[in-house]
Amino acid sequence: MMMMRYRMMMRSSSSSFVVVALHLLLFTTTISITTTNAQQVFVSDLELTTDVGKFSSPTDLTFLSDGTLLVTSKSGLLQQSQPPYDEEKKIILDISSVVCTNGERGLSSVEVHPDFDNNGYLYLFYPYAKYGNCNEDANDGPVNRLSRFTYHRNNDSVIDASTEVVFFETPSLLTDHHNGGDIAFGPSDGYLYVTLGDAGDQSTPQDHSNLFGSILRLTDDNEIPEDNPFVNNKEAVRCHEH
């Protein structure tokens, strides 16, 4: 089954346009279409270039510099498939024993450090069963966690779970949905950006004393950037460091 990400941007101006970019699990290219004064864009005649097989409940994907495909699954598996993607997929990390998967929960995303070829850093976001359960409880429910792992690659290597460095944990989750968890490095500043969902409470994005409903910006070593506008704000909340 194909996994697709659709990103559409629409802007109204004197020459309105629509840009559609399709990111396909089975594709190695991005297709962009630009039209003028258009309300809808239809993409047809797509050609399947690479079939990398099936992944169970995939949630995110990224590529290493040599073309190796990394795919996260809801259950807590990180798998890789190497070019030409015709061999059996390999599980390189299994944290399913501590990942909550009820509702919208699950291992959400993976991001590769820009200097991965030298440092081997991978970042994962997942709901961690900190208190041994996956309840919907603001007191002892699971927490969302951002961690960095180190992947020392060789022909038979997997990720050693003991390399995990926990960057932060949220408070316990009241609901099993609206988790957020997208991770990305800024293309120009090199900072790590992480989205946190509102955890089912629509008031949290307006509350600086609450992490939920926020976009966090960190250094690759989990420090606060010097130009953070909230660093001296007494009402701003700090991440729960491990």
KOLPADO-134554 format. One line per 3 residues: number of its first residue (from 1); their letters; for each residue x, y, z of N, C-alpha, C, O. Coordinates in Angstrom, 2 decimals. Layout:
NUM> A> X/Y/Z/X/Y/Z/X/Y/Z/X/Y/Z  ...;
//
This chain:
1> MMM> 0.84/-1.19/0.00/0.00/0.00/0.00/0.88/1.24/0.00/1.86/1.30/0.74  0.54/2.23/-0.81/1.33/3.44/-0.88/0.97/4.36/0.28/-0.19/4.48/0.68  2.00/5.01/0.80/1.79/6.05/1.78/2.11/7.37/1.10/3.18/7.52/0.53;
4> MRY> 1.19/8.33/1.16/1.40/9.59/0.47/1.30/10.75/1.44/0.53/10.72/2.40  2.09/11.77/1.16/1.94/13.04/1.87/1.61/14.10/0.83/2.30/14.25/-0.17  0.56/14.81/1.07/0.17/15.87/0.16/0.41/17.21/0.85/-0.03/17.43/1.98;
7> RMM> 1.08/18.08/0.17/1.25/19.42/0.69/0.74/20.40/-0.36/1.22/20.42/-1.49  -0.22/21.20/0.02/-0.80/22.16/-0.92/-0.73/23.56/-0.33/-1.10/23.77/0.83  -0.27/24.50/-1.13/-0.22/25.89/-0.70/-1.01/26.71/-1.70/-0.79/26.62/-2.90;
10> MRS> -1.94/27.52/-1.20/-2.76/28.36/-2.06/-2.61/29.80/-1.62/-2.66/30.09/-0.42  -2.42/30.72/-2.56/-2.26/32.13/-2.24/-3.12/32.95/-3.20/-3.10/32.73/-4.41  -3.87/33.92/-2.65/-4.69/34.80/-3.47/-3.92/36.09/-3.73/-3.53/36.77/-2.79;
13> SSS> -3.70/36.41/-4.99/-3.03/37.65/-5.39/-3.45/37.95/-6.80/-4.36/37.32/-7.33  -2.78/38.93/-7.43/-3.13/39.29/-8.79/-2.93/38.14/-9.74/-3.59/38.05/-10.77  -2.04/37.27/-9.41/-1.85/36.05/-10.22/-1.80/34.87/-9.27/-0.73/34.34/-8.97;
16> SFV> -2.97/34.47/-8.79/-3.04/33.39/-7.81/-2.49/32.11/-8.38/-2.56/31.87/-9.59  -1.94/31.29/-7.51/-1.36/30.05/-7.97/-1.54/28.98/-6.92/-1.81/29.25/-5.75  -1.37/27.77/-7.37/-1.44/26.62/-6.49/-0.20/25.79/-6.74/0.15/25.50/-7.88;
19> VVA> 0.46/25.41/-5.66/1.61/24.52/-5.78/1.28/23.24/-5.05/0.92/23.27/-3.87  1.39/22.16/-5.72/1.10/20.87/-5.12/2.36/20.03/-5.17/2.96/19.85/-6.23  2.78/19.53/-4.02/3.95/18.65/-3.98/3.52/17.33/-3.39/2.94/17.29/-2.30;
22> LHL> 3.78/16.26/-4.09/3.42/14.93/-3.62/4.69/14.21/-3.21/5.63/14.08/-3.99  4.70/13.76/-1.97/5.81/12.96/-1.48/5.30/11.52/-1.34/4.44/11.25/-0.50  5.79/10.64/-2.14/5.29/9.29/-2.16/6.32/8.34/-1.57/7.51/8.44/-1.87;
25> LLF> 5.85/7.45/-0.75/6.73/6.43/-0.22/7.38/5.62/-1.32/8.50/5.14/-1.17  6.68/5.46/-2.43/7.18/4.64/-3.51/7.92/5.47/-4.57/8.31/4.94/-5.60  8.09/6.75/-4.31/8.76/7.60/-5.27/10.05/8.14/-4.66/10.19/8.23/-3.44;
28> TTT> 10.98/8.49/-5.51/12.19/9.12/-5.05/12.28/10.54/-5.56/13.32/11.19/-5.42  11.21/11.05/-6.12/11.19/12.41/-6.64/10.00/13.15/-6.09/9.05/12.54/-5.58  10.04/14.47/-6.19/8.93/15.31/-5.80/8.33/15.92/-7.06/9.06/16.44/-7.90;
31> ISI> 7.02/15.85/-7.20/6.34/16.38/-8.37/5.70/17.70/-7.98/4.92/17.75/-7.03  6.02/18.75/-8.69/5.44/20.06/-8.41/4.71/20.56/-9.65/5.19/20.42/-10.77  3.53/21.15/-9.43/2.74/21.69/-10.53/2.32/23.11/-10.17/1.81/23.34/-9.07;
34> TTT> 2.52/24.03/-11.07/2.12/25.41/-10.84/1.12/25.83/-11.92/1.37/25.64/-13.11  0.00/26.41/-11.50/-0.98/26.90/-12.45/-1.37/28.32/-12.08/-1.20/28.72/-10.93  -1.88/29.05/-13.01/-2.30/30.42/-12.77/-3.82/30.50/-12.70/-4.52/29.92/-13.52;
37> NAQ> -4.31/31.24/-11.71/-5.75/31.44/-11.53/-6.50/30.10/-11.50/-7.53/29.95/-12.15  -5.97/29.16/-10.75/-6.58/27.83/-10.70/-7.19/27.59/-9.34/-6.67/28.07/-8.33  -8.28/26.88/-9.30/-8.92/26.50/-8.06/-8.62/25.05/-7.71/-8.58/24.70/-6.53;
40> QVF> -8.40/24.20/-8.71/-8.12/22.79/-8.48/-7.00/22.34/-9.40/-6.85/22.84/-10.52  -6.24/21.40/-8.91/-5.17/20.82/-9.71/-5.35/19.30/-9.71/-5.51/18.70/-8.65  -5.32/18.70/-10.87/-5.44/17.26/-10.99/-4.12/16.71/-11.50/-3.58/17.18/-12.50;
43> VSD> -3.61/15.70/-10.80/-2.35/15.06/-11.20/-2.68/13.67/-11.72/-3.32/12.88/-11.04  -2.24/13.39/-12.93/-2.50/12.09/-13.53/-1.25/11.57/-14.20/-0.23/12.25/-14.27  -1.36/10.36/-14.69/-0.27/9.73/-15.42/1.01/9.65/-14.59/2.11/9.85/-15.11;
46> LEL> 0.87/9.37/-13.31/2.04/9.16/-12.46/2.69/7.83/-12.81/2.01/6.85/-13.10  4.00/7.81/-12.79/4.72/6.59/-13.10/5.40/6.06/-11.84/6.15/6.78/-11.18  5.12/4.81/-11.50/5.75/4.17/-10.36/7.19/3.84/-10.71/7.45/3.05/-11.62;
49> TTD> 8.12/4.45/-9.99/9.53/4.26/-10.32/10.23/3.24/-9.43/11.10/2.50/-9.88  9.84/3.19/-8.16/10.48/2.27/-7.23/9.45/1.73/-6.25/8.76/2.50/-5.59  9.35/0.42/-6.16/8.45/-0.23/-5.22/9.28/-0.74/-4.06/10.08/-1.66/-4.22;
52> VGK> 9.10/-0.14/-2.89/9.89/-0.55/-1.73/9.14/-1.52/-0.83/9.59/-1.83/0.27  8.00/-2.01/-1.29/7.27/-3.01/-0.52/6.33/-2.39/0.49/6.10/-1.18/0.49  5.79/-3.24/1.34/4.78/-2.81/2.30/5.39/-2.62/3.69/6.25/-3.38/4.12;
55> FSS> 4.92/-1.58/4.37/5.27/-1.34/5.76/3.97/-1.32/6.56/2.96/-0.80/6.10  4.00/-1.88/7.74/2.80/-1.95/8.58/2.62/-0.64/9.34/3.47/-0.26/10.14  1.51/0.04/9.09/1.16/1.29/9.78/2.31/2.28/9.81/2.72/2.72/10.89;
58> PTD> 2.85/2.65/8.64/3.95/3.62/8.63/3.47/5.00/9.06/2.35/5.40/8.76  4.34/5.72/9.76/3.98/7.05/10.25/4.90/8.14/9.72/4.49/9.30/9.65  6.12/7.81/9.35/7.04/8.82/8.84/8.15/8.13/8.07/8.36/6.92/8.22;
61> LTF> 8.84/8.88/7.25/9.98/8.33/6.50/11.01/9.42/6.25/10.69/10.61/6.24  12.24/8.99/6.06/13.31/9.90/5.67/14.39/9.08/4.98/14.39/7.85/5.04  15.31/9.76/4.33/16.39/9.09/3.61/17.74/9.50/4.18/17.93/10.64/4.61;
64> LSD> 18.68/8.55/4.18/20.06/8.86/4.48/20.75/9.29/3.19/20.17/9.18/2.11  21.97/9.78/3.30/22.66/10.34/2.14/22.93/9.31/1.06/23.06/9.67/-0.11  23.02/8.03/1.44/23.30/6.99/0.44/22.03/6.39/-0.15/22.09/5.41/-0.88;
67> GTL> 20.87/6.99/0.17/19.60/6.51/-0.36/18.88/5.53/0.53/17.77/5.12/0.21  19.48/5.13/1.64/18.81/4.22/2.58/17.53/4.88/3.11/17.54/6.02/3.56  16.44/4.13/3.04/15.13/4.61/3.47/14.89/4.18/4.91/15.03/3.00/5.25;
70> LVT> 14.51/5.13/5.77/14.13/4.84/7.15/12.65/5.10/7.30/12.15/6.14/6.88  11.93/4.15/7.91/10.48/4.26/8.07/10.10/3.91/9.51/10.50/2.87/10.03  9.34/4.79/10.14/8.81/4.51/11.47/7.42/3.89/11.35/6.68/4.18/10.41;
73> SKS> 7.07/3.05/12.30/5.74/2.46/12.34/5.07/2.83/13.66/5.74/3.07/14.66  3.77/2.86/13.64/2.98/3.21/14.82/3.34/2.33/16.01/3.32/2.80/17.15  3.67/1.08/15.77/3.92/0.13/16.85/5.20/0.39/17.62/5.36/-0.10/18.74;
76> GLL> 6.12/1.18/17.04/7.38/1.45/17.73/8.59/0.86/17.05/9.65/0.73/17.68  8.46/0.51/15.77/9.59/-0.03/15.02/10.18/1.04/14.11/9.46/1.86/13.53  11.50/1.02/13.99/12.20/1.81/12.98/12.86/0.82/12.04/13.71/0.03/12.44;
79> QQS> 12.46/0.87/10.76/12.97/-0.08/9.77/13.75/0.66/8.69/13.55/1.85/8.45  14.64/-0.08/8.04/15.38/0.50/6.93/15.30/-0.42/5.71/15.18/-1.64/5.82  15.37/0.22/4.56/15.41/-0.49/3.28/16.47/0.19/2.44/16.43/1.41/2.24;
82> QPP> 17.41/-0.59/1.94/18.53/-0.02/1.21/18.34/-0.17/-0.30/17.73/-1.14/-0.75  18.86/0.78/-1.07/18.78/0.68/-2.53/19.39/-0.63/-3.00/20.42/-1.05/-2.46  18.81/-1.29/-3.99/17.65/-0.85/-4.81/16.31/-1.23/-4.21/15.33/-1.35/-4.94;
85> YDE> 16.24/-1.42/-2.90/14.99/-1.64/-2.16/14.30/-2.95/-2.53/13.08/-3.07/-2.40  15.07/-3.93/-2.97/14.47/-5.21/-3.35/14.80/-6.32/-2.35/14.42/-7.47/-2.56  15.51/-5.96/-1.27/15.81/-6.95/-0.25/14.84/-6.80/0.93/14.10/-5.82/1.01;
88> EKK> 14.86/-7.78/1.82/13.96/-7.74/2.96/14.26/-6.53/3.85/15.42/-6.21/4.09  13.22/-5.88/4.32/13.38/-4.74/5.20/13.97/-5.19/6.53/13.73/-6.30/6.98  14.75/-4.31/7.13/15.46/-4.65/8.37/14.99/-3.75/9.51/14.96/-2.53/9.37;
91> IIL> 14.65/-4.35/10.64/14.32/-3.59/11.84/15.63/-3.18/12.50/16.43/-4.04/12.88  15.85/-1.88/12.65/17.09/-1.42/13.27/16.87/-0.89/14.68/17.83/-0.66/15.41  15.60/-0.70/15.07/15.30/-0.30/16.44/13.88/-0.73/16.77/12.96/-0.55/15.97;
94> DIS> 13.71/-1.32/17.95/12.39/-1.76/18.40/12.17/-1.23/19.81/12.76/-1.72/20.77  11.31/-0.21/19.93/10.98/0.34/21.25/9.50/0.12/21.55/8.89/0.86/22.33  8.92/-0.89/20.91/7.49/-1.14/21.03/7.06/-1.44/22.46/5.90/-1.22/22.81;
97> SVV> 7.97/-1.92/23.30/7.60/-2.27/24.67/7.30/-1.04/25.53/6.69/-1.17/26.59  7.71/0.14/25.09/7.49/1.35/25.89/6.68/2.39/25.14/6.47/3.49/25.66  6.21/2.08/23.92/5.45/3.03/23.11/3.96/2.75/23.26/3.52/1.60/23.12;
100> CTN> 3.18/3.78/23.53/1.73/3.65/23.58/1.16/3.83/22.18/1.57/4.73/21.44  0.23/2.96/21.82/-0.31/2.98/20.45/-1.82/3.12/20.42/-2.41/3.02/19.34  -2.47/3.35/21.54/-3.92/3.51/21.53/-4.29/4.87/20.94/-3.54/5.84/21.06;
103> GER> -5.47/4.91/20.30/-5.90/6.15/19.68/-4.94/6.59/18.59/-4.54/5.79/17.74  -4.58/7.87/18.61/-3.66/8.42/17.61/-2.20/8.29/18.05/-1.31/8.79/17.37  -1.95/7.64/19.15/-0.59/7.51/19.67/0.23/6.50/18.87/-0.32/5.64/18.17;
106> GLS> 1.52/6.62/18.99/2.44/5.71/18.32/3.73/6.44/18.00/3.81/7.66/18.09  4.76/5.67/17.64/6.03/6.27/17.21/5.73/7.19/16.03/5.33/6.72/14.96  5.91/8.49/16.20/5.37/9.46/15.26/6.31/9.84/14.14/5.88/9.98/12.99;
109> SVE> 7.59/10.01/14.45/8.45/10.62/13.44/9.92/10.31/13.68/10.34/9.95/14.79  10.68/10.46/12.61/12.13/10.30/12.66/12.76/11.44/11.87/12.26/11.83/10.81  13.86/11.96/12.37/14.61/13.00/11.67/16.10/12.68/11.76/16.59/12.25/12.80;
112> VHP> 16.80/12.90/10.67/18.22/12.62/10.59/19.00/13.91/10.79/18.67/14.94/10.21  20.03/13.86/11.61/20.87/15.03/11.81/21.54/15.42/10.50/21.95/14.54/9.74  21.67/16.71/10.20/22.32/17.12/8.95/23.73/16.57/8.78/24.20/16.40/7.65;
115> DFD> 24.41/16.28/9.89/25.77/15.72/9.83/25.76/14.25/10.23/26.71/13.76/10.84  24.68/13.55/9.87/24.52/12.14/10.27/25.71/11.28/9.84/26.12/10.39/10.58  26.25/11.52/8.67/27.34/10.68/8.16/28.54/10.69/9.10/29.35/9.76/9.08;
118> NNG> 28.66/11.72/9.92/29.78/11.80/10.86/29.39/11.48/12.30/30.17/10.87/13.03  28.17/11.88/12.71/27.81/11.66/14.12/26.79/10.54/14.34/26.66/10.07/15.46  26.07/10.11/13.30/25.12/9.01/13.43/23.87/9.34/14.22/23.20/8.43/14.71;
121> YLY> 23.52/10.63/14.37/22.39/11.01/15.20/21.05/10.90/14.46/20.90/11.37/13.34  20.09/10.26/15.15/18.70/10.19/14.71/17.81/10.68/15.84/18.10/10.45/17.02  16.72/11.36/15.50/15.80/11.88/16.50/14.42/11.23/16.31/13.92/11.14/15.19;
124> LFY> 13.84/10.80/17.42/12.53/10.14/17.40/11.59/10.82/18.38/12.00/11.30/19.44  10.30/10.86/18.01/9.26/11.40/18.89/8.23/10.31/19.10/7.73/9.72/18.14  7.91/10.03/20.37/6.97/8.94/20.66/6.31/9.12/22.02/6.88/9.77/22.90;
127> PYA> 5.11/8.54/22.22/4.44/8.55/23.52/5.00/7.44/24.40/4.85/6.25/24.10  5.63/7.83/25.46/6.36/6.91/26.33/5.51/6.53/27.54/4.98/7.40/28.23  5.39/5.23/27.79/4.61/4.74/28.92/5.42/4.91/30.21/5.90/3.94/30.79;
130> KYG> 5.57/6.14/30.62/6.45/6.48/31.75/6.03/5.82/33.05/6.88/5.45/33.87  4.74/5.69/33.25/4.23/5.12/34.50/3.67/3.73/34.30/2.90/3.24/35.13  4.06/3.08/33.21/3.69/1.69/32.98/2.30/1.48/32.41/1.82/0.35/32.38;
133> NCN> 1.65/2.56/31.96/0.31/2.40/31.40/0.15/3.37/30.22/0.98/4.25/30.00  -0.94/3.17/29.48/-1.26/4.04/28.34/-2.62/4.70/28.54/-3.36/4.91/27.58  -2.93/5.00/29.78/-4.22/5.60/30.10/-4.34/7.01/29.55/-3.35/7.62/29.14;
136> EDA> -5.57/7.52/29.56/-5.81/8.94/29.29/-5.97/9.61/30.65/-7.07/9.70/31.19  -4.85/10.07/31.18/-4.84/10.58/32.54/-3.76/11.65/32.69/-2.59/11.38/32.41  -4.14/12.83/33.12/-3.19/13.93/33.25/-2.26/13.76/34.44/-1.30/14.52/34.59;
139> NDG> -2.51/12.77/35.27/-1.66/12.56/36.44/-0.60/11.48/36.22/0.57/11.68/36.54  -1.01/10.34/35.66/-0.03/9.26/35.49/-0.13/8.60/34.12/0.30/7.46/33.96  -0.69/9.30/33.14/-0.73/8.78/31.78/0.63/8.87/31.12/1.58/9.37/31.73;
142> PVN> 0.74/8.39/29.90/2.02/8.45/29.18/2.41/9.90/28.88/1.58/10.81/28.97  3.66/10.09/28.52/4.17/11.41/28.15/4.71/11.34/26.73/5.17/10.29/26.29  4.67/12.45/26.02/5.35/12.51/24.74/6.82/12.81/24.97/7.17/13.65/25.80;
145> RLS> 7.67/12.12/24.22/9.11/12.21/24.46/9.86/12.44/23.16/9.56/11.82/22.13  10.83/13.32/23.21/11.77/13.51/22.10/13.12/12.98/22.54/13.66/13.38/23.58  13.68/12.07/21.74/14.97/11.45/22.08/15.90/11.44/20.88/15.47/11.47/19.72;
148> RFT> 17.18/11.40/21.19/18.20/11.23/20.15/18.87/9.88/20.34/19.25/9.50/21.45  19.02/9.15/19.24/19.72/7.87/19.24/20.94/7.98/18.33/20.99/8.83/17.43  21.91/7.12/18.56/23.11/7.09/17.72/23.15/5.78/16.95/23.06/4.69/17.53;
151> YHR> 23.28/5.90/15.65/23.28/4.74/14.75/24.66/4.61/14.13/25.00/5.34/13.20  25.45/3.67/14.65/26.77/3.39/14.10/26.59/2.30/13.04/26.41/1.13/13.38  26.63/2.68/11.79/26.24/1.77/10.72/27.39/0.87/10.27/28.53/1.30/10.11;
154> NND> 27.04/-0.39/10.08/27.86/-1.33/9.33/26.91/-2.37/8.76/25.69/-2.23/8.89  27.42/-3.39/8.14/26.56/-4.32/7.42/25.53/-5.02/8.30/24.43/-5.33/7.84  25.87/-5.27/9.55/24.97/-6.01/10.43/24.45/-5.17/11.60/23.91/-5.72/12.56;
157> SVI> 24.61/-3.88/11.54/24.34/-3.05/12.70/22.86/-2.77/12.89/22.07/-2.75/11.95  22.51/-2.56/14.15/21.21/-2.03/14.55/21.50/-0.90/15.52/22.65/-0.68/15.91  20.46/-0.19/15.92/20.64/0.90/16.87/20.61/0.34/18.28/19.67/-0.36/18.66;
160> DAS> 21.62/0.65/19.05/21.67/0.25/20.45/20.73/1.17/21.24/20.95/2.38/21.29  19.69/0.61/21.85/18.71/1.41/22.58/19.34/2.18/23.73/18.79/3.19/24.17  20.50/1.72/24.21/21.15/2.40/25.33/21.78/3.73/24.90/22.22/4.50/25.75;
163> TEV> 21.83/3.99/23.60/22.36/5.28/23.14/21.33/6.39/23.24/21.62/7.54/22.92  20.12/6.05/23.68/19.07/7.06/23.76/19.44/8.18/24.72/19.82/7.94/25.86  19.31/9.40/24.24/19.44/10.60/25.07/18.10/11.32/25.02/17.68/11.81/23.97;
166> VFF> 17.43/11.37/26.16/16.10/11.98/26.22/16.26/13.49/26.26/16.89/14.03/27.17  15.68/14.18/25.28/15.76/15.63/25.24/14.71/16.28/26.14/15.02/17.18/26.91  13.47/15.82/26.03/12.44/16.34/26.92/11.25/15.41/26.92/11.08/14.57/26.03;
169> ETP> 10.42/15.57/27.94/9.15/14.88/28.06/8.07/15.91/28.38/8.31/16.86/29.13  6.88/15.71/27.82/5.75/16.57/28.15/5.14/16.11/29.47/5.50/15.05/29.98  4.22/16.87/30.01/3.40/16.34/31.10/2.58/15.15/30.61/2.49/14.91/29.40;
172> SLL> 1.98/14.41/31.52/1.15/13.27/31.16/0.00/13.71/30.26/-0.50/14.83/30.36  -0.40/12.80/29.38/-1.37/13.12/28.34/-2.79/12.80/28.80/-3.10/11.68/29.20  -3.65/13.82/28.73/-5.03/13.66/29.16/-5.85/12.85/28.17/-6.79/12.16/28.55;
175> TDH> -5.49/12.95/26.86/-6.23/12.24/25.83/-5.27/11.43/24.96/-4.05/11.58/25.05  -5.84/10.57/24.11/-5.01/9.74/23.25/-4.90/10.31/21.84/-4.55/9.59/20.90  -5.18/11.62/21.67/-5.14/12.21/20.35/-4.52/13.61/20.39/-4.23/14.15/21.46;
178> HNG> -4.32/14.19/19.20/-3.70/15.51/19.05/-2.30/15.53/19.68/-2.01/16.36/20.54  -1.47/14.60/19.25/-0.13/14.48/19.83/0.91/15.36/19.16/1.89/15.76/19.80  0.72/15.68/17.89/1.77/16.40/17.18/2.95/15.47/16.96/2.77/14.27/16.75;
181> GDI> 4.15/16.03/17.01/5.34/15.18/16.95/6.12/15.23/15.66/6.94/14.35/15.42  5.89/16.22/14.82/6.72/16.35/13.62/8.06/16.95/14.03/8.12/17.84/14.88  9.15/16.47/13.41/10.50/16.93/13.72/11.17/17.36/12.43/11.06/16.68/11.41;
184> AFG> 11.87/18.49/12.48/12.59/18.95/11.29/13.72/19.88/11.68/13.59/20.65/12.64  14.82/19.82/10.94/15.90/20.77/11.12/15.66/21.97/10.20/15.29/21.81/9.04  15.87/23.16/10.76/15.77/24.36/9.94/16.83/24.34/8.85/18.00/24.07/9.15;
187> PSD> 16.46/24.63/7.60/17.42/24.53/6.50/18.54/25.56/6.56/19.60/25.35/5.97  18.32/26.68/7.27/19.34/27.73/7.30/19.96/27.95/8.67/21.11/28.36/8.77  19.19/27.67/9.74/19.73/27.95/11.08/20.26/26.71/11.79/20.97/26.84/12.79;
190> GYL> 19.93/25.51/11.31/20.44/24.30/11.92/19.78/23.92/13.23/20.23/22.99/13.90  18.71/24.63/13.61/18.01/24.30/14.84/16.99/23.18/14.60/16.54/22.96/13.47  16.65/22.50/15.67/15.69/21.40/15.62/14.32/21.93/16.03/14.16/22.51/17.11;
193> YVT> 13.33/21.73/15.16/11.97/22.19/15.41/11.07/20.98/15.67/11.12/19.98/14.96  10.24/21.10/16.72/9.36/19.99/17.13/7.97/20.54/17.38/7.81/21.53/18.10  6.96/19.91/16.80/5.59/20.32/17.05/4.99/19.49/18.18/5.21/18.28/18.26;
196> LGD> 4.23/20.15/19.04/3.48/19.47/20.09/2.00/19.76/19.88/1.60/20.92/19.77  1.19/18.71/19.84/-0.25/18.89/19.70/-0.86/19.48/20.95/-0.20/19.62/21.97  -2.14/19.83/20.85/-2.80/20.44/22.01/-3.30/19.43/23.02/-3.90/19.80/24.03;
199> AGD> -3.05/18.13/22.76/-3.44/17.07/23.70/-4.93/17.08/24.00/-5.36/16.68/25.08  -5.72/17.54/23.03/-7.16/17.52/23.20/-7.72/18.74/23.91/-8.92/18.79/24.19  -6.87/19.72/24.22/-7.32/20.93/24.90/-7.01/22.12/24.01/-5.85/22.51/23.87;
202> QST> -8.05/22.71/23.41/-7.85/23.78/22.44/-7.36/25.09/23.06/-7.01/26.01/22.33  -7.34/25.18/24.37/-6.88/26.42/25.01/-5.35/26.46/25.15/-4.79/27.53/25.39  -4.70/25.34/25.01/-3.26/25.29/25.30/-2.38/26.12/24.35/-1.38/26.66/24.81;
205> PQD> -2.71/26.25/23.05/-1.81/27.03/22.19/-1.67/28.49/22.62/-0.66/29.12/22.29  -2.64/29.04/23.33/-2.58/30.44/23.78/-1.96/30.58/25.16/-1.86/31.70/25.69  -1.55/29.48/25.76/-1.05/29.49/27.14/0.45/29.23/27.15/0.88/28.11/26.90;
208> HSN> 1.26/30.25/27.43/2.71/30.10/27.45/3.21/29.27/28.63/4.36/28.86/28.65  2.35/29.03/29.59/2.75/28.21/30.73/2.49/26.73/30.49/2.67/25.91/31.39  2.08/26.39/29.26/1.75/25.01/28.91/2.48/24.64/27.63/2.42/25.38/26.64;
211> LFG> 3.17/23.51/27.63/3.93/23.10/26.45/3.04/22.68/25.29/3.44/22.82/24.13  1.86/22.17/25.57/1.02/21.63/24.51/0.57/22.74/23.55/0.40/23.89/23.94  0.40/22.37/22.29/-0.01/23.33/21.28/1.10/24.29/20.90/0.85/25.45/20.59;
214> SIL> 2.34/23.80/20.93/3.50/24.67/20.71/4.41/24.12/19.62/4.34/22.94/19.25  5.26/25.00/19.11/6.40/24.59/18.30/7.65/24.91/19.10/7.87/26.07/19.46  8.45/23.91/19.37/9.67/24.09/20.16/10.87/24.17/19.23/10.94/23.47/18.22;
217> RLT> 11.81/25.03/19.58/13.05/25.17/18.81/14.22/24.90/19.75/14.37/25.55/20.78  15.04/23.93/19.37/16.16/23.50/20.20/17.43/23.45/19.37/17.38/23.42/18.14  18.57/23.43/20.05/19.81/23.11/19.35/19.88/21.61/19.19/19.10/20.88/19.80;
220> DDN> 20.82/21.13/18.39/20.92/19.68/18.18/21.41/18.94/19.41/21.37/17.71/19.45  21.88/19.69/20.43/22.30/19.10/21.70/21.34/19.43/22.83/21.69/19.29/24.00  20.13/19.86/22.49/19.07/20.10/23.46/19.31/21.34/24.31/18.94/21.37/25.49;
223> EIP> 19.92/22.36/23.73/20.08/23.62/24.43/19.04/24.63/23.91/18.46/24.43/22.84  18.83/25.70/24.67/17.91/26.76/24.26/18.68/27.75/23.38/19.71/28.27/23.81  18.21/28.02/22.16/18.87/29.01/21.31/18.98/30.37/22.00/18.08/30.77/22.74;
226> EDN> 20.07/31.06/21.76/20.31/32.33/22.44/19.27/33.38/22.12/19.01/34.27/22.93  18.66/33.30/20.94/17.69/34.31/20.55/16.25/33.88/20.83/15.32/34.44/20.26  16.06/32.90/21.70/14.71/32.48/22.07/13.97/33.66/22.71/14.43/34.18/23.72;
229> PFV> 12.83/34.08/22.14/12.15/35.28/22.65/11.50/35.09/24.01/11.11/36.07/24.64  11.37/33.84/24.49/10.69/33.58/25.75/11.65/33.19/26.87/11.21/32.79/27.95  12.95/33.30/26.63/13.90/32.78/27.60/13.82/33.52/28.93/14.08/32.93/29.98;
232> NNK> 13.46/34.81/28.92/13.36/35.58/30.16/11.91/35.82/30.58/11.64/36.62/31.48  10.99/35.12/29.94/9.58/35.25/30.29/9.28/34.35/31.49/9.35/33.12/31.39  8.94/34.97/32.62/8.73/34.20/33.84/7.51/33.29/33.75/7.40/32.31/34.49;
235> EAV> 6.58/33.62/32.83/5.39/32.80/32.70/5.59/31.63/31.73/4.77/30.72/31.69  6.67/31.65/30.97/6.92/30.59/29.99/7.37/29.31/30.70/8.13/29.36/31.67  6.88/28.19/30.21/7.18/26.89/30.82/8.44/26.32/30.20/8.73/26.56/29.03;
238> RCH> 9.19/25.56/30.98/10.37/24.88/30.50/10.02/23.42/30.21/9.13/22.84/30.83  10.73/22.84/29.25/10.54/21.41/28.95/10.96/20.60/30.17/11.83/21.00/30.94  10.32/19.45/30.32/10.69/18.54/31.40/11.90/17.72/30.96/11.76/16.77/30.19;
241> EH> 13.06/18.08/31.44/14.25/17.34/31.06/14.29/16.02/31.81/13.81/15.91/32.94  14.87/15.03/31.17/14.90/13.68/31.74/15.97/13.61/32.82/16.16/12.55/33.43;
//
